[in-house]
């Protein structure tokens, strides 16, 4: 291959890069932003797809964010690639904040008040019971998180829709103008050569 690395990365290196970017979070964010802007679709399709991905990243269903974002983007006729990029809203830096806020808000919606810190019991024999009673142990945490994920995901999805829509619209307009200007200059040069 033309651009293959000389030394292939080890499994630990690949895992580290998947969790923490190689250079910086700012550079990775800028990269994903440019990927979203350069998609070939209408600004609405890109923005609604990204919003679907952002909404999906607020659910506690780790491992299913991509599938959920694809399903939501398909239903609302959004761009699937933008939906996949939208799931980057949930990342190792934002997950603790997302999980804590969805749990608190979900508990407040379900019970009318925020759950106490010691509300979810941790059993002494957690490892022994994890396989046999995993649903019974995880449901008190997952239920409020799922309920709280809906309003918070809708808010973040709506905000991200408007930001992405405007950004893509401006980017595509500027790109059309620069291409038209290049075509105009190119055709003027060609006309000048033909006239001589």
C-alpha positions as CSV (number, residue, x, y, z in Angstrom):
1,X,0.0,0.0,0.0
2,X,1.1,3.5,-0.7
3,X,0.4,5.1,2.8
4,X,1.0,2.1,5.0
5,X,2.9,2.6,8.3
6,X,6.3,1.1,8.6
7,X,5.7,-0.4,12.0
8,X,2.2,-1.6,12.5
9,X,0.6,-0.5,15.8
10,X,0.2,-3.0,18.6
11,X,-3.2,-3.8,20.1
12,X,-2.5,-1.6,23.1
13,X,-1.6,1.3,20.9
14,X,-4.8,0.8,18.8
15,X,-6.8,0.7,22.0
16,X,-5.2,3.9,23.3
17,X,-5.8,5.7,20.1
18,X,-9.5,4.6,20.1
19,X,-10.0,6.0,23.6
20,X,-7.6,9.0,23.5
21,X,-6.6,10.8,20.3
22,X,-3.0,10.6,19.2
23,X,-2.4,14.3,18.9
24,X,-5.0,16.3,20.8
25,X,-8.8,16.7,21.4
26,X,-8.8,20.0,19.6
27,X,-7.3,18.6,16.5
28,X,-9.6,15.6,16.5
29,X,-12.6,17.9,16.9
30,X,-11.5,20.0,14.1
31,X,-11.0,16.9,11.9
32,X,-14.5,15.7,12.6
33,X,-15.9,19.1,12.0
34,X,-14.3,19.2,8.5
35,X,-15.5,15.7,7.8
36,X,-19.1,16.8,8.5
37,X,-18.8,20.0,6.4
38,X,-17.4,18.1,3.4
39,X,-20.2,15.6,3.2
40,X,-22.2,15.7,-0.1
41,X,-25.8,16.1,0.9
42,X,-28.2,18.9,1.7
43,X,-27.5,20.9,4.8
44,X,-30.8,19.6,6.3
45,X,-29.9,16.0,5.7
46,X,-26.4,16.4,7.2
47,X,-27.7,18.4,10.2
48,X,-30.6,16.1,11.0
49,X,-28.2,13.1,10.7
50,X,-25.7,14.7,13.1
51,X,-28.5,15.5,15.5
52,X,-29.6,11.9,15.4
53,X,-26.1,10.8,16.3
54,X,-25.9,13.4,19.1
55,X,-29.2,12.2,20.5
56,X,-28.1,8.5,20.4
57,X,-24.9,9.3,22.3
58,X,-27.0,10.4,25.3
59,X,-28.5,6.9,25.7
60,X,-26.8,4.5,28.1
61,X,-26.8,1.8,25.5
62,X,-23.0,1.7,25.0
63,X,-22.1,-0.4,21.9
64,X,-25.4,0.4,20.2
65,X,-24.9,4.2,19.6
66,X,-24.0,3.7,15.9
67,X,-26.9,1.3,15.3
68,X,-29.4,3.6,17.1
69,X,-28.0,6.7,15.3
70,X,-28.4,4.9,11.9
71,X,-31.9,3.9,12.7
72,X,-32.9,7.4,13.8
73,X,-31.2,9.0,10.8
74,X,-33.0,6.6,8.5
75,X,-36.4,7.4,10.0
76,X,-35.9,11.2,9.8
77,X,-34.1,10.9,6.4
78,X,-30.8,12.2,7.6
79,X,-27.3,11.4,6.3
80,X,-26.0,8.2,7.8
81,X,-22.3,9.3,7.8
82,X,-23.3,12.5,9.6
83,X,-25.2,10.3,12.1
84,X,-22.0,8.2,12.8
85,X,-20.0,11.4,13.2
86,X,-22.7,12.8,15.5
87,X,-22.1,10.0,18.0
88,X,-18.7,11.6,18.7
89,X,-20.6,13.9,21.0
90,X,-20.4,11.1,23.5
91,X,-16.7,10.4,24.1
92,X,-14.5,9.5,27.1
93,X,-14.5,13.2,28.2
94,X,-18.2,13.8,28.0
95,X,-19.6,10.4,29.1
96,X,-19.2,10.9,32.9
97,X,-21.1,14.2,32.6
98,X,-23.8,12.7,30.3
99,X,-24.4,9.7,32.5
100,X,-24.6,11.7,35.7
101,X,-26.9,14.3,34.2
102,X,-29.2,11.7,32.6
103,X,-29.3,9.7,35.8
104,X,-30.2,12.7,37.9
105,X,-32.8,14.1,35.5
106,X,-34.3,10.6,35.0
107,X,-34.6,10.1,38.7
108,X,-36.2,13.5,39.1
109,X,-38.7,12.8,36.3
110,X,-39.6,9.3,37.6
111,X,-39.8,10.2,41.3
112,X,-40.3,13.9,41.4
113,X,-36.9,14.4,43.1
114,X,-33.3,13.7,42.4
115,X,-32.2,10.2,43.6
116,X,-30.0,10.1,46.7
117,X,-26.3,9.2,46.1
118,X,-26.7,5.9,47.9
119,X,-30.0,5.0,46.2
120,X,-28.5,2.4,43.9
121,X,-27.3,-0.4,46.2
122,X,-24.1,-2.1,45.4
123,X,-24.3,-5.7,46.7
124,X,-21.4,-7.4,48.5
125,X,-21.2,-10.3,46.1
126,X,-21.4,-8.1,43.0
127,X,-19.3,-10.3,40.8
128,X,-21.1,-13.5,41.8
129,X,-24.5,-12.0,41.2
130,X,-23.6,-10.1,38.0
131,X,-24.4,-13.0,35.7
132,X,-27.4,-14.4,37.5
133,X,-29.1,-11.2,38.5
134,X,-27.6,-8.6,36.1
135,X,-30.9,-7.2,34.9
136,X,-32.2,-6.8,38.5
137,X,-29.0,-4.9,39.4
138,X,-28.7,-2.7,36.3
139,X,-32.3,-1.8,35.8
140,X,-32.5,0.7,38.7
141,X,-29.6,2.6,37.1
142,X,-30.6,2.1,33.4
143,X,-34.3,3.1,33.8
144,X,-33.6,6.7,35.0
145,X,-30.7,7.1,32.6
146,X,-33.0,6.1,29.6
147,X,-35.7,8.4,30.8
148,X,-33.3,11.3,31.4
149,X,-31.6,10.7,28.1
150,X,-34.7,11.6,26.1
151,X,-35.0,15.3,27.1
152,X,-31.3,16.0,27.3
153,X,-30.7,14.2,24.0
154,X,-33.5,16.2,22.3
155,X,-32.0,19.5,23.6
156,X,-28.5,18.7,22.5
157,X,-29.8,17.3,19.2
158,X,-31.8,20.4,18.5
159,X,-28.8,22.7,19.3
160,X,-26.4,20.7,17.2
161,X,-28.9,20.6,14.3
162,X,-29.0,24.4,14.1
163,X,-25.2,24.7,14.5
164,X,-24.4,22.1,11.9
165,X,-27.1,23.3,9.5
166,X,-25.7,26.9,9.4
167,X,-22.1,25.7,9.2
168,X,-22.8,23.4,6.3
169,X,-24.9,25.9,4.5
170,X,-22.2,28.6,4.8
171,X,-19.5,26.1,3.8
172,X,-21.4,24.9,0.7
173,X,-22.2,28.4,-0.4
174,X,-18.6,29.5,-0.2
175,X,-17.5,26.4,-2.0
176,X,-20.0,27.0,-4.8
177,X,-18.8,30.6,-5.2
178,X,-15.1,29.6,-5.3
179,X,-15.8,26.9,-7.8
180,X,-17.8,29.3,-10.0
181,X,-15.0,31.9,-9.7
182,X,-12.5,29.3,-10.8
183,X,-14.7,28.2,-13.7
184,X,-15.2,31.8,-14.7
185,X,-11.4,32.5,-14.6
186,X,-10.8,29.3,-16.5
187,X,-13.3,30.0,-19.2
188,X,-12.0,33.7,-19.6
189,X,-8.5,32.3,-20.0
190,X,-9.7,29.8,-22.6
191,X,-11.7,32.5,-24.5
192,X,-8.6,34.8,-24.5
193,X,-6.5,32.0,-26.0
194,X,-9.1,31.2,-28.7
195,X,-9.4,34.9,-29.7
196,X,-5.7,35.2,-30.3
